[in-house]
Amino acid sequence: MTEYFRPLVQMGPSRPEEALTLAGGRGWFTHVEVLSRVATARVIPVTEMPPDVAVRLTTPRPAIAGLTMDRPRIMGILNTTPDSFSDGGDHADLANAVSAGLRMAQSGADIIDIGGESTRPGASFVPVEVEINRTAPTIQALRAAGMGLPISIDTRKAEVAQAAVAMGANLVNDVSGFTFDPALGPFCQKHSLAVCVMHAQGDPATMHLNPSYSNVLLDVYDMLEQQISSLEAVGIPRGAILADPGIGFGKTLDHNLALLARISLFHMLGTPLLLGASRKKFIGTIGTAPEAKDRTPGSIAVALAGLAQGVQMVRVHDVSETRQAIALWHAAYFGDIL
């Protein structure tokens, strides 16, 4: 691809006649930024962009795991690990994990993301059996307790996904972008599962060691487009795919900020976008919050900035606080109640 088109997203109750609706949501745009590896960025009106790009940017996104994509969605993080960077050990006990998941549902989460392998920088590989024992019983217990929300399994491994789906998971969230286990994509296709494709440079054990890019924004875009196309080739429709640029996964602070500032570029993938920046290190660096659990205000600020660029789903630790912030963000922008 030689040119990339980023919608300059706007929000609000009034819009010009020529404005196009972004992805079937409440955002709109009249201009796009044209990006290239060889030329200076420029801004053009929507009437000058290629027709196929207009289709990608404006086509309403289908529901993912039963959730419509016409309003902001919250994915609650439930790590059943002893060593995750923010909440390691908090939910390693089954009863604590189930209580936390039910609280997230009551607090306004739209989907619960359950993971049994830490993906913090420097984390060690977790054997399949251990990861299954951390996740499948939690999913089973949540369903038994009446959890009706969609449940996502955060894993790179087909066997872990298989066990999770057997217990009631609806979506597979793979931080490797389906590059780790070649059996995972076909498994998701066979069971008609929604998937989330995330970008990461390297694996959790090594991704923090001097990450580098030619152009981080366009490199990440190209990788996601390639992996989405690969999943389409095995029979998973683009309409069943979420795309996540992978903030913090093999990226420096400057890389993260470059992605956040122009995250609306990824609408050109033709999929809903997921933003997972909750409590990450760069938030603590900029916001002077060394402890991960003190980064809620900064995490909410980043989530709202993503929503302002049309991101459809945010992955967060602090569900209640984020839900309140989104409700007031929406009310202030649109003059109505979400």
matplotlib code that plots the C-alpha trace (Angstrom):
import matplotlib.pyplot as plt

x = [0.0, 1.4, -1.2, -3.1, -6.2, -7.0, -10.5, -10.3, -13.1, -15.5, -18.3, -21.4, -25.1, -24.5, -22.6, -22.1, -24.1, -21.0, -19.9, -19.7, -20.7, -17.8, -18.3, -22.0, -21.3, -21.9, -18.6, -18.4, -15.7, -15.4, -11.7, -9.0, -5.3, -3.3, -0.2, 2.7, 6.1, 7.6, 5.7, 4.6, 1.1, -1.6, -5.3, -8.0, -11.8, -13.7, -14.8, -11.2, -10.5, -10.8, -14.3, -13.0, -11.5, -14.8, -16.6, -14.1, -14.5, -18.3, -19.7, -21.4, -19.5, -21.4, -22.1, -19.1, -20.0, -23.6, -22.5, -23.5, -20.7, -22.8, -22.0, -18.8, -18.3, -16.3, -14.2, -13.5, -10.1, -10.1, -6.6, -6.4, -2.6, -0.2, 2.1, 0.2, 1.7, -1.4, -3.6, -1.4, -2.6, -5.8, -8.0, -5.8, -8.3, -11.4, -13.9, -12.1, -12.1, -15.8, -16.7, -14.6, -16.2, -19.7, -18.8, -17.6, -20.9, -22.9, -20.7, -21.4, -18.9, -20.2, -17.8, -15.3, -11.8, -10.3, -6.6, -4.4, -1.0, 0.7, 1.7, 3.6, 7.1, 9.5, 6.7, 7.6, 5.7, 2.9, 2.3, -1.0, -2.3, -1.6, -3.3, -6.4, -6.6, -6.5, -9.2, -11.7, -12.9, -13.4, -15.5, -17.5, -18.2, -19.2, -21.7, -23.0, -23.5, -25.7, -23.2, -25.0, -22.4, -20.1, -16.8, -13.5, -10.5, -7.2, -4.9, -2.4, -3.0, -5.6, -5.9, -6.6, -9.3, -10.9, -11.2, -12.5, -15.1, -16.3, -17.1, -18.9, -16.4, -17.6, -14.5, -10.7, -8.4, -4.9, -2.1, 0.1, -2.3, -2.8, 0.9, 1.8, -0.3, -1.3, -4.2, -6.0, -7.4, -8.9, -10.4, -12.1, -13.4, -14.8, -16.7, -17.8, -16.1, -15.4, -11.7, -9.5, -6.2, -3.6, -0.3, 2.8, 6.5, 8.2, 6.7, 6.0, 9.5, 11.4, 9.1, 10.5, 14.1, 14.7, 11.6, 12.1, 10.0, 10.5, 7.2, 5.3, 1.9, 2.1, 4.1, 1.4, -1.3, 0.3, 0.8, -2.9, -4.1, -1.9, -3.2, -6.8, -6.4, -4.9, -7.8, -10.2, -8.3, -9.2, -12.8, -13.2, -15.2, -13.8, -17.1, -16.2, -12.8, -11.7, -8.4, -6.1, -2.9, -1.4, -0.4, 2.6, 3.4, 6.8, 6.6, 8.3, 6.5, 7.0, 5.6, 2.6, 1.9, 2.3, -0.4, -2.8, -2.5, -3.6, -5.5, -8.4, -6.2, -7.1, -10.7, -9.4, -9.0, -12.8, -13.2, -14.2, -11.2, -10.3, -8.0, -6.2, -4.1, -5.4, -2.8, 0.1, 3.6, 3.4, 0.4, 2.4, 5.4, 3.4, 1.0, 3.6, 2.0, 4.6, 2.1, -0.2, -3.3, -2.9, -3.3, -7.1, -7.5, -4.9, -6.3, -9.8, -8.3, -6.7, -9.9, -11.9, -9.3, -9.7, -13.5, -13.2, -11.4, -14.2, -12.7, -15.6, -14.3, -11.9, -10.3, -10.0, -9.4, -11.6, -15.0, -17.3, -15.1, -14.8, -18.5, -19.3, -16.7, -18.1, -21.6, -20.7, -18.4, -21.2, -23.7, -21.3, -20.6, -24.1, -26.5, -28.3, -27.9, -26.2]
y = [0.0, 3.4, 5.7, 5.4, 7.4, 8.5, 10.0, 13.2, 12.2, 14.7, 14.3, 16.4, 17.0, 19.1, 18.2, 19.5, 18.0, 16.5, 14.7, 11.0, 8.7, 6.7, 3.0, 3.3, 5.0, 8.6, 10.0, 11.7, 13.2, 15.7, 15.3, 12.6, 12.7, 11.0, 9.3, 7.7, 6.3, 8.6, 11.9, 14.5, 14.0, 16.1, 16.6, 16.2, 16.4, 13.2, 13.8, 13.2, 9.8, 6.6, 4.9, 1.7, 3.6, 5.4, 2.0, 0.7, 3.8, 4.2, 0.7, -0.1, -2.7, -5.9, -7.0, -8.7, -11.6, -10.2, -6.7, -4.0, -1.6, 1.6, 2.7, 2.6, -0.9, -1.8, -5.0, -5.7, -7.3, -10.4, -11.8, -15.1, -14.9, -14.6, -12.2, -9.7, -6.2, -4.5, -7.1, -10.2, -12.5, -10.5, -13.1, -16.2, -17.8, -19.1, -17.5, -14.1, -14.3, -15.1, -12.3, -9.9, -10.9, -10.5, -7.1, -6.0, -7.1, -5.2, -2.2, -1.9, -4.1, -5.3, -8.3, -9.9, -10.8, -13.7, -14.4, -17.0, -16.0, -12.7, -10.7, -8.0, -7.2, -10.0, -12.5, -16.2, -18.7, -20.5, -24.2, -25.0, -27.1, -24.3, -21.7, -24.0, -24.6, -20.8, -19.9, -22.7, -23.2, -19.4, -19.3, -22.3, -20.8, -17.5, -19.1, -21.2, -18.0, -16.6, -14.5, -13.7, -11.3, -12.4, -13.8, -13.4, -15.8, -14.0, -16.6, -17.4, -21.2, -23.3, -25.8, -23.1, -21.6, -24.9, -25.5, -21.9, -22.2, -25.5, -23.6, -20.8, -18.3, -16.4, -14.6, -15.3, -12.4, -13.3, -10.9, -12.5, -11.5, -15.2, -15.7, -18.0, -21.1, -22.0, -24.1, -21.2, -19.5, -22.7, -23.5, -20.1, -20.5, -24.0, -22.7, -19.4, -17.4, -13.7, -12.8, -10.0, -9.5, -7.5, -6.2, -7.1, -6.9, -9.9, -12.0, -11.0, -12.3, -10.1, -7.4, -4.6, -5.1, -2.2, -2.3, -0.5, 0.4, 2.1, 3.9, 2.6, 3.7, 2.3, -0.8, -1.7, -1.1, -3.3, -6.2, -6.0, -5.9, -8.9, -10.9, -10.0, -11.1, -14.4, -15.0, -14.3, -16.8, -19.5, -18.5, -16.0, -13.0, -9.5, -8.7, -11.1, -9.5, -6.8, -5.0, -3.8, -1.8, -3.3, -0.3, -1.2, -4.5, -4.0, -0.2, 2.6, 5.6, 7.5, 4.6, 4.4, 8.2, 8.0, 5.3, 7.0, 10.4, 8.8, 5.7, 6.6, 5.3, 1.8, 2.3, 1.8, -1.9, -2.2, -3.7, -2.4, -1.1, -2.2, 0.0, -1.6, 1.0, 0.6, 1.2, 0.8, 2.1, 5.1, 6.4, 6.3, 7.9, 10.9, 11.1, 10.5, 7.4, 4.7, 2.2, 0.6, 0.8, 4.6, 5.1, 5.0, 8.7, 8.5, 5.3, 6.9, 10.0, 7.7, 5.7, 8.8, 10.1, 6.9, 7.1, 10.6, 9.1, 6.5, 3.5, 1.1, -0.8, -0.1, -2.8, -1.6, -2.7, 0.0, -0.8, 1.3, 4.5, 4.1, 3.5, 6.7, 8.7, 7.4, 8.3, 11.8, 12.1, 11.1, 13.4, 16.4, 15.7, 14.9, 16.5, 13.2, 10.2, 7.0]
z = [0.0, -1.0, 0.7, 3.9, 4.7, 8.3, 8.9, 10.9, 13.3, 14.8, 17.3, 18.1, 17.4, 14.3, 11.1, 7.6, 4.7, 3.1, 6.3, 6.2, 9.1, 10.5, 10.6, 11.4, 14.7, 16.0, 14.7, 11.3, 9.1, 6.2, 5.6, 5.7, 6.3, 3.6, 5.0, 3.1, 3.7, 1.1, 1.2, 3.6, 5.1, 3.6, 4.3, 1.6, 1.6, 1.6, -2.0, -3.1, -1.4, -3.4, -3.4, -1.9, 1.1, 1.6, 1.8, 4.4, 6.5, 6.4, 6.3, 9.6, 11.7, 12.4, 16.0, 17.7, 20.0, 20.1, 20.9, 18.4, 17.5, 17.3, 20.8, 23.1, 24.6, 27.7, 28.0, 31.6, 32.4, 34.6, 34.9, 36.8, 37.0, 39.9, 38.0, 35.8, 36.0, 37.6, 39.3, 39.5, 42.3, 42.9, 41.1, 41.1, 43.6, 41.8, 44.2, 44.0, 40.2, 40.0, 42.4, 40.4, 37.1, 38.5, 39.9, 36.5, 35.0, 37.6, 37.1, 33.4, 31.5, 28.1, 27.9, 30.3, 29.0, 31.0, 30.8, 32.4, 31.0, 31.9, 28.9, 30.9, 29.5, 30.5, 31.4, 31.1, 28.9, 30.7, 29.9, 28.3, 31.2, 33.7, 31.6, 31.1, 34.9, 35.5, 33.0, 32.1, 35.7, 36.0, 32.9, 33.9, 37.4, 35.9, 33.6, 36.5, 38.5, 35.8, 33.8, 30.6, 29.1, 26.3, 27.6, 25.9, 26.4, 26.2, 24.9, 22.1, 22.3, 20.5, 23.3, 25.9, 23.6, 23.1, 26.8, 27.3, 24.5, 25.9, 29.2, 27.5, 26.0, 22.9, 21.6, 21.3, 22.0, 20.8, 21.7, 19.1, 16.3, 15.5, 14.7, 17.7, 17.2, 13.6, 14.9, 16.6, 13.5, 12.0, 15.5, 15.6, 12.1, 12.8, 15.8, 14.2, 17.0, 17.0, 17.3, 18.3, 16.4, 18.3, 17.1, 19.1, 18.2, 19.7, 22.5, 26.2, 27.3, 24.8, 23.4, 25.7, 24.5, 22.1, 19.9, 16.6, 13.5, 10.2, 10.7, 13.8, 12.6, 9.1, 10.2, 12.8, 10.2, 7.6, 10.1, 11.2, 7.6, 6.8, 9.7, 9.1, 5.5, 6.7, 8.9, 6.1, 4.0, 6.6, 6.6, 9.4, 8.0, 8.5, 10.2, 13.0, 13.7, 16.2, 15.6, 18.4, 17.7, 20.8, 22.9, 25.1, 23.3, 21.9, 21.8, 23.5, 25.0, 21.7, 19.7, 21.9, 21.6, 17.8, 17.6, 20.0, 18.2, 14.9, 16.0, 13.7, 10.8, 11.8, 10.8, 7.3, 8.2, 8.0, 11.5, 14.9, 17.0, 20.5, 22.6, 25.5, 27.4, 30.9, 33.7, 31.3, 32.0, 29.7, 31.6, 34.9, 33.2, 31.8, 34.8, 37.5, 38.8, 39.5, 40.9, 38.3, 40.5, 40.8, 37.0, 36.7, 35.9, 33.1, 31.8, 31.5, 29.8, 27.1, 26.7, 26.1, 23.6, 21.7, 21.7, 20.3, 17.3, 16.9, 18.8, 19.4, 22.5, 25.4, 27.5, 31.1, 34.7, 36.2, 34.8, 37.1, 36.7, 33.0, 32.5, 34.4, 32.4, 29.1, 30.1, 30.9, 27.9, 25.6, 27.3, 27.0, 23.3, 22.1, 24.6, 25.3, 27.5, 26.2]

ax = plt.figure().add_subplot(projection="3d")
ax.plot(x, y, z, "-o")
ax.set_aspect("equal")
plt.show()
